[in-house]
Amino acid sequence: MPEAEISCFVLSDFNASTLVGYLNNDDSFTADRFVVAAHSAPFGPVENYLLDADSPMWEKRYDSLVLWTSASTVSRTYARACQYETINYHDIYEEVDAFCSLVALACKKASYVIIPVWAKPYYRRGFGGRDRMPGGLSDLIARMNIRLADNLSENKQVFLLDTESCLFRSGKHSLILKCGIWVRSLSVRMFSHRSLLK
């Protein structure tokens, strides 16, 4: 019989129903004596939800919150680069900093926040052999992720999921599985901590 229910909320700018379904139906949680109650908001700009403090979805504090976004929705500058426009690095850094401010809001709504870092979609060719050079799409993604990690390095509530390595190994399914495993492991950690406080 489950000893605890772990609440998980997923905010994303794409349809995350597959991840929610996995979290709600993963048998491995049962072995850890947990039941997971995962929910998601309709996909769209995550800032709309995080800035709406009066939304009914924030009536409770969640154990885990997955904040999953794409680089082109977080950064208009990156989206412009995808159209091969000339961009300014300073603009990208400002947009990542603004996203980190949203992460701070997310931390008030959950015990842990899991952020899959940004990765260049496979269908974007970028600049070919120069894509890792300054101004290339892969270069910009790397800079965005470094800025993200630097900004959040002191926040003990935040965990960054290495999206690219998961996609490289087995594609999208592996990424969803890895995210689910992280939610589970953090949930076990939280439950153990609560037990020690009793």
GROMACS elastic network, one bead per residue, 0.5 to 0.9 nm:
[ bonds ]
;  ai    aj funct       b0    kb
    1    30     6  0.83071   500
    1    33     6  0.66699   500
    1    34     6  0.83765   500
    2     5     6  0.73518   500
    2    30     6  0.69854   500
    2    32     6  0.82655   500
    2    35     6  0.60011   500
    3    32     6  0.89419   500
    3    33     6  0.55906   500
    3    34     6  0.59292   500
    3    35     6  0.80168   500
    4    33     6  0.71876   500
    4    34     6  0.52628   500
    4    35     6  0.64647   500
    4    36     6  0.85415   500
    4   191     6  0.76458   500
    5    34     6  0.58803   500
    5    36     6  0.56375   500
    5    37     6  0.67526   500
    6    34     6  0.68793   500
    6    35     6  0.61913   500
    6    37     6  0.60117   500
    6    38     6  0.80801   500
    6    62     6  0.80852   500
    6    63     6  0.62160   500
    6    64     6  0.79444   500
    6   184     6  0.86911   500
    6   187     6  0.65630   500
    6   191     6  0.88013   500
    7    35     6  0.87731   500
    7    36     6  0.60753   500
    7    38     6  0.59249   500
    7    39     6  0.81438   500
    7    61     6  0.85468   500
    7    62     6  0.53389   500
    7    63     6  0.52404   500
    7    64     6  0.65053   500
    7    65     6  0.86102   500
    7   187     6  0.89278   500
    8    20     6  0.87126   500
    8    23     6  0.85396   500
    8    36     6  0.72222   500
    8    37     6  0.61602   500
    8    39     6  0.64178   500
    8    40     6  0.84422   500
    8    62     6  0.59026   500
    8    63     6  0.59408   500
    8    65     6  0.56426   500
    8    66     6  0.75649   500
    8   110     6  0.85240   500
    8   183     6  0.79339   500
    9    20     6  0.84864   500
    9    37     6  0.84716   500
    9    38     6  0.56988   500
    9    39     6  0.50247   500
    9    40     6  0.54831   500
    9    41     6  0.79701   500
    9    62     6  0.67309   500
    9    63     6  0.82983   500
    9    64     6  0.64171   500
    9    66     6  0.62925   500
    9    67     6  0.86705   500
    9   110     6  0.85625   500
   10    16     6  0.73546   500
   10    19     6  0.84123   500
   10    20     6  0.74010   500
   10    38     6  0.74703   500
   10    39     6  0.62286   500
   10    41     6  0.68352   500
   10    64     6  0.85036   500
   10    65     6  0.57575   500
   10    67     6  0.62878   500
   10    68     6  0.76151   500
   11    14     6  0.88190   500
   11    16     6  0.80427   500
   11    39     6  0.89964   500
   11    40     6  0.60194   500
   11    41     6  0.60264   500
   11    42     6  0.81188   500
   11    43     6  0.71222   500
   11    44     6  0.84565   500
   11    45     6  0.88885   500
   11    46     6  0.62280   500
   11    49     6  0.82293   500
   11    65     6  0.74107   500
   11    66     6  0.60657   500
   11    67     6  0.50669   500
   11    68     6  0.62301   500
   11    69     6  0.82179   500
   12    15     6  0.71360   500
   12    16     6  0.66313   500
   12    40     6  0.81287   500
   12    41     6  0.77998   500
   12    42     6  0.81500   500
   12    43     6  0.54971   500
   12    44     6  0.66107   500
   12    45     6  0.74322   500
   12    46     6  0.61809   500
   12    66     6  0.79093   500
   12    67     6  0.59918   500
   12    69     6  0.54815   500
   12    70     6  0.85396   500
   13    16     6  0.83873   500
   13    42     6  0.84951   500
   13    45     6  0.54493   500
   13    46     6  0.63372   500
   13    68     6  0.69659   500
   13    69     6  0.54758   500
   13    70     6  0.70998   500
   13    73     6  0.76474   500
   14    42     6  0.84829   500
   14    43     6  0.50334   500
   14    44     6  0.65413   500
   14    45     6  0.89324   500
   14    68     6  0.82823   500
   14    69     6  0.76134   500
   14    70     6  0.84109   500
   15    18     6  0.78299   500
   15    42     6  0.74954   500
   15    43     6  0.55195   500
   15    44     6  0.86067   500
   16    19     6  0.55026   500
   16    20     6  0.65012   500
   16    21     6  0.87619   500
   16    40     6  0.73019   500
   16    41     6  0.89211   500
   16    42     6  0.86944   500
   16    43     6  0.73762   500
   16    68     6  0.87033   500
   17    20     6  0.50319   500
   17    21     6  0.59964   500
   17    22     6  0.85147   500
   17    39     6  0.86626   500
   17    40     6  0.74600   500
   18    21     6  0.51107   500
   18    22     6  0.61705   500
   18    23     6  0.87034   500
   18   176     6  0.78044   500
   19    22     6  0.50568   500
   19    23     6  0.62251   500
   19    24     6  0.86530   500
   19    38     6  0.89213   500
   19   176     6  0.57713   500
   19   177     6  0.79103   500
   19   179     6  0.80979   500
   19   180     6  0.72747   500
   20    23     6  0.51825   500
   20    24     6  0.61943   500
   20    25     6  0.86312   500
   20    37     6  0.88208   500
   20    38     6  0.56448   500
   20    39     6  0.62320   500
   20    40     6  0.70021   500
   20   180     6  0.88562   500
   21    24     6  0.52045   500
   21    25     6  0.61283   500
   21    26     6  0.83906   500
   21    38     6  0.79145   500
   21    39     6  0.89244   500
   22    25     6  0.52724   500
   22    26     6  0.56829   500
   22   176     6  0.79848   500
   22   177     6  0.77310   500
   22   180     6  0.72240   500
   23    26     6  0.56103   500
   23    29     6  0.85641   500
   23    36     6  0.65371   500
   23    37     6  0.77305   500
   23    38     6  0.63134   500
   23   177     6  0.89129   500
   23   180     6  0.59906   500
   23   181     6  0.88716   500
   23   183     6  0.83881   500
   23   184     6  0.85039   500
   24    27     6  0.88526   500
   24    35     6  0.78440   500
   24    36     6  0.56176   500
   24    37     6  0.60600   500
   24    38     6  0.59422   500
   24    39     6  0.87779   500
   25    28     6  0.89090   500
   25    29     6  0.85401   500
   25    36     6  0.82333   500
   26    29     6  0.59958   500
   26    30     6  0.78378   500
   26    36     6  0.86447   500
   26   180     6  0.85611   500
   27    30     6  0.54136   500
   27    31     6  0.71766   500
   28    31     6  0.52814   500
   28    32     6  0.69177   500
   28   184     6  0.88541   500
   29    32     6  0.52069   500
   29    33     6  0.65375   500
   29    34     6  0.54581   500
   29    35     6  0.63674   500
   29    36     6  0.74042   500
   29   184     6  0.69198   500
   30    34     6  0.54903   500
   30    35     6  0.64647   500
   31    34     6  0.75353   500
   32    35     6  0.87560   500
   32   184     6  0.87947   500
   32   188     6  0.75094   500
   34   184     6  0.88204   500
   34   187     6  0.84986   500
   34   188     6  0.82193   500
   36   184     6  0.85647   500
   40    43     6  0.80616   500
   41    44     6  0.84159   500
   41    49     6  0.82697   500
   41    57     6  0.82272   500
   43    46     6  0.78494   500
   44    47     6  0.87605   500
   44    48     6  0.80191   500
   44    49     6  0.88455   500
   45    48     6  0.58251   500
   45    49     6  0.76501   500
   45    69     6  0.84718   500
   45    73     6  0.74840   500
   45    74     6  0.85398   500
   46    49     6  0.54916   500
   46    50     6  0.63745   500
   46    51     6  0.86333   500
   46    67     6  0.79534   500
   46    68     6  0.85953   500
   46    69     6  0.77813   500
   46   102     6  0.85927   500
   47    50     6  0.50162   500
   47    51     6  0.57643   500
   47    52     6  0.82934   500
   47    99     6  0.83283   500
   47   102     6  0.66991   500
   48    51     6  0.55605   500
   48    52     6  0.63408   500
   49    52     6  0.52536   500
   49    53     6  0.78973   500
   49    55     6  0.75193   500
   49    57     6  0.87003   500
   50    53     6  0.68347   500
   50    55     6  0.89331   500
   50    58     6  0.89452   500
   50   102     6  0.67618   500
   50   103     6  0.86884   500
   50   105     6  0.65031   500
   50   106     6  0.65818   500
   50   109     6  0.88965   500
   51    54     6  0.88123   500
   51   102     6  0.78879   500
   51   105     6  0.78004   500
   52    55     6  0.56145   500
   52    58     6  0.87603   500
   53    56     6  0.86393   500
   53    58     6  0.69355   500
   54    57     6  0.84047   500
   54    58     6  0.71749   500
   54    59     6  0.80908   500
   55    58     6  0.58015   500
   55    59     6  0.74412   500
   56    59     6  0.53793   500
   56    60     6  0.85219   500
   57    60     6  0.72026   500
   58    61     6  0.66997   500
   58    62     6  0.85677   500
   58   109     6  0.68223   500
   60   109     6  0.77053   500
   60   110     6  0.88623   500
   61    64     6  0.89034   500
   61   108     6  0.79452   500
   61   109     6  0.50777   500
   61   110     6  0.53252   500
   61   111     6  0.76660   500
   62    65     6  0.66960   500
   62   109     6  0.62731   500
   62   111     6  0.65109   500
   62   112     6  0.82886   500
   63   109     6  0.86646   500
   63   110     6  0.53129   500
   63   112     6  0.63477   500
   63   113     6  0.87714   500
   63   186     6  0.88378   500
   63   187     6  0.72155   500
   63   190     6  0.80635   500
   64   109     6  0.88671   500
   64   110     6  0.55315   500
   64   111     6  0.59000   500
   64   113     6  0.58528   500
   64   114     6  0.73934   500
   64   183     6  0.67500   500
   64   186     6  0.79706   500
   64   187     6  0.76109   500
   65   106     6  0.75257   500
   65   107     6  0.83675   500
   65   109     6  0.79130   500
   65   110     6  0.58768   500
   65   111     6  0.78426   500
   65   112     6  0.62332   500
   65   114     6  0.62182   500
   65   115     6  0.86354   500
   65   183     6  0.86435   500
   66   112     6  0.84935   500
   66   113     6  0.57766   500
   66   115     6  0.60481   500
   66   116     6  0.80344   500
   66   179     6  0.84603   500
   66   183     6  0.83892   500
   67   103     6  0.81639   500
   67   106     6  0.82506   500
   67   113     6  0.68973   500
   67   114     6  0.61341   500
   67   115     6  0.51006   500
   67   116     6  0.72738   500
   68   114     6  0.81409   500
   68   115     6  0.58703   500
   68   116     6  0.57931   500
   68   117     6  0.79546   500
   68   118     6  0.87626   500
   69    72     6  0.85904   500
   69    73     6  0.70564   500
   69    74     6  0.70032   500
   69   115     6  0.82363   500
   69   116     6  0.77216   500
   69   117     6  0.81796   500
   69   118     6  0.74197   500
   70    73     6  0.55820   500
   70    74     6  0.64908   500
   70    75     6  0.86665   500
   70   117     6  0.85447   500
   70   118     6  0.60891   500
   70   119     6  0.77288   500
   70   120     6  0.87733   500
   71    74     6  0.52333   500
   71    75     6  0.58738   500
   71    76     6  0.85124   500
   71    78     6  0.67868   500
   71    79     6  0.76521   500
   71   117     6  0.88178   500
   71   118     6  0.57018   500
   71   119     6  0.74205   500
   71   120     6  0.79542   500
   71   141     6  0.73836   500
   71   144     6  0.82965   500
   72    75     6  0.52242   500
   72    76     6  0.60805   500
   72    77     6  0.77953   500
   72    78     6  0.55716   500
   72    80     6  0.83359   500
   72    82     6  0.82424   500
   73    76     6  0.65380   500
   73    78     6  0.85345   500
   73    79     6  0.73856   500
   74    77     6  0.89262   500
   74    78     6  0.83710   500
   74    79     6  0.88644   500
   74    95     6  0.68510   500
   74    96     6  0.72095   500
   74    98     6  0.88099   500
   74    99     6  0.68597   500
   75    78     6  0.52357   500
   75    79     6  0.64553   500
   75    80     6  0.87458   500
   75    91     6  0.85317   500
   75    92     6  0.63138   500
   75    93     6  0.89747   500
   75    94     6  0.89662   500
   75    95     6  0.56225   500
   75    96     6  0.71089   500
   75    99     6  0.88846   500
   76    80     6  0.61961   500
   76    81     6  0.86322   500
   76    91     6  0.88916   500
   76    92     6  0.80175   500
   76    95     6  0.79769   500
   77    80     6  0.50452   500
   77    81     6  0.62952   500
   77    82     6  0.87561   500
   77    85     6  0.89662   500
   77    87     6  0.64173   500
   77    88     6  0.77074   500
   77    89     6  0.85010   500
   77    91     6  0.65969   500
   77    92     6  0.58401   500
   77    95     6  0.81601   500
   78    82     6  0.63242   500
   78    83     6  0.88500   500
   78    87     6  0.79646   500
   78    92     6  0.69236   500
   78   137     6  0.77342   500
   78   140     6  0.72876   500
   78   141     6  0.82203   500
   79    82     6  0.50912   500
   79    83     6  0.68156   500
   80    83     6  0.51325   500
   80    84     6  0.66564   500
   80    85     6  0.55630   500
   80    86     6  0.77736   500
   80    87     6  0.73131   500
   81    85     6  0.50557   500
   81    86     6  0.65722   500
   81    87     6  0.64103   500
   81   135     6  0.80298   500
   81   136     6  0.80719   500
   81   137     6  0.69948   500
   81   140     6  0.87381   500
   82    85     6  0.73740   500
   82   124     6  0.78375   500
   82   126     6  0.71818   500
   82   137     6  0.69622   500
   84    87     6  0.88480   500
   84   126     6  0.84072   500
   84   127     6  0.88222   500
   86   135     6  0.82280   500
   87    90     6  0.88712   500
   87    91     6  0.78033   500
   87    92     6  0.84563   500
   87   135     6  0.78465   500
   88    91     6  0.55336   500
   88    92     6  0.70103   500
   88   135     6  0.89532   500
   89    92     6  0.52185   500
   89    93     6  0.63767   500
   89    94     6  0.87634   500
   89   135     6  0.84796   500
   89   140     6  0.82072   500
   89   143     6  0.88715   500
   90    93     6  0.51759   500
   90    94     6  0.62862   500
   90    95     6  0.87685   500
   91    94     6  0.51736   500
   91    95     6  0.63521   500
   91    96     6  0.88058   500
   92    95     6  0.51246   500
   92    96     6  0.62851   500
   92    97     6  0.86073   500
   92   140     6  0.83264   500
   92   143     6  0.87958   500
   92   144     6  0.72198   500
   93    96     6  0.51270   500
   93    97     6  0.61222   500
   93    98     6  0.86280   500
   93   143     6  0.83367   500
   93   144     6  0.69292   500
   93   147     6  0.69418   500
   93   148     6  0.89395   500
   94    97     6  0.50130   500
   94    98     6  0.62247   500
   94    99     6  0.87160   500
   95    98     6  0.50205   500
   95    99     6  0.63201   500
   95   100     6  0.87335   500
   96   100     6  0.62777   500
   96   101     6  0.87899   500
   96   144     6  0.65622   500
   96   145     6  0.86111   500
   96   147     6  0.69876   500
   96   148     6  0.64464   500
   96   151     6  0.89742   500
   97   100     6  0.50290   500
   97   101     6  0.65067   500
   97   102     6  0.89570   500
   97   147     6  0.78610   500
   97   148     6  0.74932   500
   97   151     6  0.74586   500
   98   101     6  0.51390   500
   98   102     6  0.67469   500
   98   103     6  0.89703   500
   99   102     6  0.50683   500
   99   103     6  0.64646   500
   99   104     6  0.89032   500
   99   148     6  0.84977   500
  100   104     6  0.64254   500
  100   105     6  0.88442   500
  100   148     6  0.69802   500
  100   151     6  0.70209   500
  100   152     6  0.72957   500
  101   104     6  0.51405   500
  101   105     6  0.67222   500
  101   106     6  0.89038   500
  102   105     6  0.50578   500
  102   106     6  0.63233   500
  102   107     6  0.87933   500
  103   107     6  0.62783   500
  103   108     6  0.89439   500
  103   113     6  0.79525   500
  103   152     6  0.86875   500
  103   158     6  0.84134   500
  104   107     6  0.51839   500
  104   108     6  0.69464   500
  104   155     6  0.88346   500
  105   108     6  0.54106   500
  105   109     6  0.70580   500
  106   109     6  0.52374   500
  106   110     6  0.66167   500
  106   112     6  0.88713   500
  106   113     6  0.70617   500
  107   110     6  0.54505   500
  107   111     6  0.66991   500
  107   112     6  0.68072   500
  107   113     6  0.64029   500
  107   157     6  0.67790   500
  107   158     6  0.78032   500
  108   111     6  0.77324   500
  109   112     6  0.88473   500
  110   113     6  0.66922   500
  110   157     6  0.86473   500
  111   157     6  0.65631   500
  111   190     6  0.85261   500
  112   156     6  0.84100   500
  112   158     6  0.60164   500
  112   159     6  0.76262   500
  112   183     6  0.88667   500
  112   186     6  0.77319   500
  113   157     6  0.60510   500
  113   159     6  0.62879   500
  113   160     6  0.85704   500
  114   157     6  0.85019   500
  114   158     6  0.59742   500
  114   160     6  0.59312   500
  114   161     6  0.69120   500
  114   179     6  0.80682   500
  114   182     6  0.80453   500
  114   183     6  0.77832   500
  115   118     6  0.89724   500
  115   158     6  0.73995   500
  115   159     6  0.62507   500
  115   161     6  0.59279   500
  115   162     6  0.89485   500
  116   119     6  0.88996   500
  116   159     6  0.84968   500
  116   160     6  0.57359   500
  116   162     6  0.63121   500
  116   163     6  0.55841   500
  116   175     6  0.88487   500
  116   179     6  0.78137   500
  117   145     6  0.64089   500
  117   148     6  0.84204   500
  117   160     6  0.62231   500
  117   161     6  0.59428   500
  117   162     6  0.60222   500
  117   163     6  0.56494   500
  117   164     6  0.79653   500
  118   141     6  0.65358   500
  118   142     6  0.83365   500
  118   144     6  0.78608   500
  118   145     6  0.66181   500
  118   162     6  0.85204   500
  118   163     6  0.67814   500
  118   164     6  0.77802   500
  119   122     6  0.88588   500
  119   138     6  0.81306   500
  119   141     6  0.65030   500
  119   142     6  0.83900   500
  119   145     6  0.88940   500
  119   162     6  0.89818   500
  119   163     6  0.64483   500
  119   164     6  0.56844   500
  119   167     6  0.88630   500
  120   123     6  0.83644   500
  120   124     6  0.69256   500
  120   126     6  0.88704   500
  120   137     6  0.72709   500
  120   138     6  0.65465   500
  120   141     6  0.68583   500
  120   164     6  0.82063   500
  121   124     6  0.56779   500
  121   125     6  0.87344   500
  122   125     6  0.74026   500
  124   137     6  0.85720   500
  125   128     6  0.63548   500
  125   131     6  0.84891   500
  125   137     6  0.87058   500
  126   129     6  0.89031   500
  126   130     6  0.84149   500
  126   131     6  0.58020   500
  126   136     6  0.65079   500
  126   137     6  0.55616   500
  126   138     6  0.74701   500
  127   130     6  0.53776   500
  127   132     6  0.82390   500
  127   133     6  0.88075   500
  127   135     6  0.88801   500
  127   136     6  0.58626   500
  127   137     6  0.71842   500
  127   138     6  0.87492   500
  128   131     6  0.53585   500
  128   132     6  0.85861   500
  128   136     6  0.85946   500
  129   132     6  0.74378   500
  129   133     6  0.84171   500
  130   133     6  0.51064   500
  130   134     6  0.82045   500
  130   135     6  0.87355   500
  130   136     6  0.64895   500
  131   134     6  0.78067   500
  131   135     6  0.74980   500
  131   137     6  0.58007   500
  131   138     6  0.55536   500
  131   139     6  0.65061   500
  132   135     6  0.79570   500
  132   136     6  0.56141   500
  132   137     6  0.72764   500
  132   138     6  0.52831   500
  132   140     6  0.83366   500
  132   142     6  0.88357   500
  133   136     6  0.55782   500
  133   137     6  0.87333   500
  133   138     6  0.80804   500
  133   139     6  0.60499   500
  134   137     6  0.86931   500
  134   138     6  0.89938   500
  134   139     6  0.59279   500
  134   140     6  0.75682   500
  135   138     6  0.84348   500
  135   139     6  0.63426   500
  135   140     6  0.64227   500
  136   139     6  0.51105   500
  136   140     6  0.62186   500
  136   141     6  0.87356   500
  137   140     6  0.50621   500
  137   141     6  0.62021   500
  137   142     6  0.86160   500
  138   141     6  0.51472   500
  138   142     6  0.62086   500
  138   143     6  0.86881   500
  139   142     6  0.51643   500
  139   143     6  0.62769   500
  139   144     6  0.86847   500
  140   143     6  0.50969   500
  140   144     6  0.61357   500
  140   145     6  0.86565   500
  141   144     6  0.50815   500
  141   145     6  0.62286   500
  141   146     6  0.86556   500
  142   145     6  0.52281   500
  142   146     6  0.62057   500
  142   147     6  0.86223   500
  143   146     6  0.51317   500
  143   147     6  0.61304   500
  143   148     6  0.85153   500
  144   147     6  0.51690   500
  144   148     6  0.61198   500
  144   149     6  0.86835   500
  145   149     6  0.60987   500
  145   150     6  0.85066   500
  146   149     6  0.51112   500
  146   150     6  0.60435   500
  146   151     6  0.85027   500
  147   150     6  0.51430   500
  147   151     6  0.60805   500
  147   152     6  0.85981   500
  148   151     6  0.52843   500
  148   152     6  0.62453   500
  148   153     6  0.84240   500
  149   152     6  0.52326   500
  149   153     6  0.56479   500
  149   160     6  0.78056   500
  150   153     6  0.52521   500
  150   154     6  0.83149   500
  151   154     6  0.76715   500
  151   155     6  0.85791   500
  152   155     6  0.53256   500
  152   156     6  0.84300   500
  152   158     6  0.71564   500
  152   159     6  0.89603   500
  153   156     6  0.77428   500
  153   158     6  0.83176   500
  154   157     6  0.89911   500
  154   158     6  0.88713   500
  155   158     6  0.58306   500
  155   159     6  0.87729   500
  156   159     6  0.78448   500
  159   182     6  0.89513   500
  160   163     6  0.87217   500
  161   164     6  0.89382   500
  161   166     6  0.89375   500
  161   175     6  0.89448   500
  161   178     6  0.82282   500
  161   179     6  0.71597   500
  161   182     6  0.83270   500
  162   165     6  0.59282   500
  162   166     6  0.67622   500
  162   175     6  0.87744   500
  163   166     6  0.53668   500
  163   167     6  0.62690   500
  163   168     6  0.86460   500
  163   175     6  0.65172   500
  164   167     6  0.51473   500
  164   168     6  0.60421   500
  164   169     6  0.86731   500
  164   175     6  0.86106   500
  165   168     6  0.50016   500
  165   169     6  0.62411   500
  165   170     6  0.88917   500
  165   175     6  0.85870   500
  166   169     6  0.52859   500
  166   170     6  0.64153   500
  166   171     6  0.66070   500
  166   172     6  0.76546   500
  166   173     6  0.87321   500
  166   174     6  0.57579   500
  166   175     6  0.50270   500
  166   176     6  0.87707   500
  166   178     6  0.73929   500
  167   170     6  0.56497   500
  167   172     6  0.57624   500
  167   173     6  0.81882   500
  167   174     6  0.66933   500
  167   175     6  0.60307   500
  168   171     6  0.61157   500
  169   174     6  0.73127   500
  169   175     6  0.89547   500
  170   173     6  0.67659   500
  170   174     6  0.52222   500
  170   175     6  0.77688   500
  171   174     6  0.56711   500
  171   175     6  0.66689   500
  172   175     6  0.50503   500
  172   176     6  0.63436   500
  172   177     6  0.86437   500
  173   176     6  0.52420   500
  173   177     6  0.61740   500
  173   178     6  0.86063   500
  174   177     6  0.50144   500
  174   178     6  0.60218   500
  174   179     6  0.85651   500
  175   178     6  0.51292   500
  175   179     6  0.62104   500
  175   180     6  0.86201   500
  176   179     6  0.51762   500
  176   180     6  0.62325   500
  176   181     6  0.87204   500
  177   180     6  0.50857   500
  177   181     6  0.62519   500
  177   182     6  0.87710   500
  178   181     6  0.50456   500
  178   182     6  0.63219   500
  178   183     6  0.87634   500
  179   182     6  0.51615   500
  179   183     6  0.63757   500
  179   184     6  0.87310   500
  180   183     6  0.51481   500
  180   184     6  0.62606   500
  180   185     6  0.87333   500
  181   184     6  0.50587   500
  181   185     6  0.61518   500
  181   186     6  0.86045   500
  182   185     6  0.51504   500
  182   186     6  0.61179   500
  182   187     6  0.84035   500
  183   186     6  0.53235   500
  183   187     6  0.60803   500
  183   188     6  0.87654   500
  184   187     6  0.50078   500
  184   188     6  0.63147   500
  184   189     6  0.87042   500
  185   188     6  0.51779   500
  185   189     6  0.63247   500
  185   190     6  0.87527   500
  186   190     6  0.61979   500
  186   191     6  0.86316   500
  187   190     6  0.50750   500
  187   191     6  0.61632   500
  187   192     6  0.86062   500
  188   191     6  0.51229   500
  188   192     6  0.61471   500
  188   193     6  0.85997   500
  189   192     6  0.52307   500
  189   193     6  0.62616   500
  189   194     6  0.87445   500
  190   193     6  0.51148   500
  190   194     6  0.62572   500
  190   195     6  0.86878   500
  191   194     6  0.51049   500
  191   195     6  0.62328   500
  191   196     6  0.87873   500
  192   195     6  0.50600   500
  192   196     6  0.63859   500
  192   197     6  0.88572   500
  193   196     6  0.52376   500
  193   197     6  0.65320   500
  194   197     6  0.51592   500
  194   198     6  0.66020   500
  195   198     6  0.53742   500
